[in-house]
Amino acid sequence: MSSVAAFDTISQRLTANWTSTPLVFENDHYDLPNAAAAFVYVEIWAIPGGFDQASIGAGARDDNLWREHGTLDMHVMVPKGTGSRDGRDKAGQLIDLFRGQDLSGLTFLEASIGEGQPGRPFANYWAMTASISWRRDQ
C-alpha cells in the first residue's frame, strides 16, 4: 500500500472533484444499491520496492531525496450487460483529474484505460480500470 501522504492527497483530490458516481476506497464499507448503478472502486498502492533513495551526498541519509513510486487504480464498475462505453467515458474523466498534475509533492505520470486487461466481470458488475502511475518526493 502507499504512504498516508500519497493516499490523503489522492483521496482528497477525488472526493473534492468527482461527483458522477459514489467513490469506494480500499476496505471501506459500501452497500450495493438494490438496482445496479455505477460506482468507482479506488486502490492506491506503491509498487514493490517503490520507496527509494533518489540522491546521495546530503550528509545524513534522511537528508537525501527519497522517492515513492506507485499506481492509482480506479475501477469504474458499471452494471453487467450495459456495454463498455459508460465505463470508458468515466475512466477517461477520472484520468483527466490527475494526468500531468503535481499535487502536494505527487507527480502523476503515465495513464491508461484497461492497461492490457479487458474489462472484468464481478457478480452484477463489469469493471473498466483507469490506471495512473505517480511518484512522490520527500
Secondary structure, DSSP 8 states (H G I E B T S, - for coil): ---HHHHHHHHHHHHHH--SS-EEETT------SS---EEEEEEEEEEEEEEE----SSSGGGS-EEEEEEEEEEEEEETTS-SHHHHHHHHHHHHTTTT-EETTEEEEEEEESTT---EEETTEEEEEEEEEEEEE-
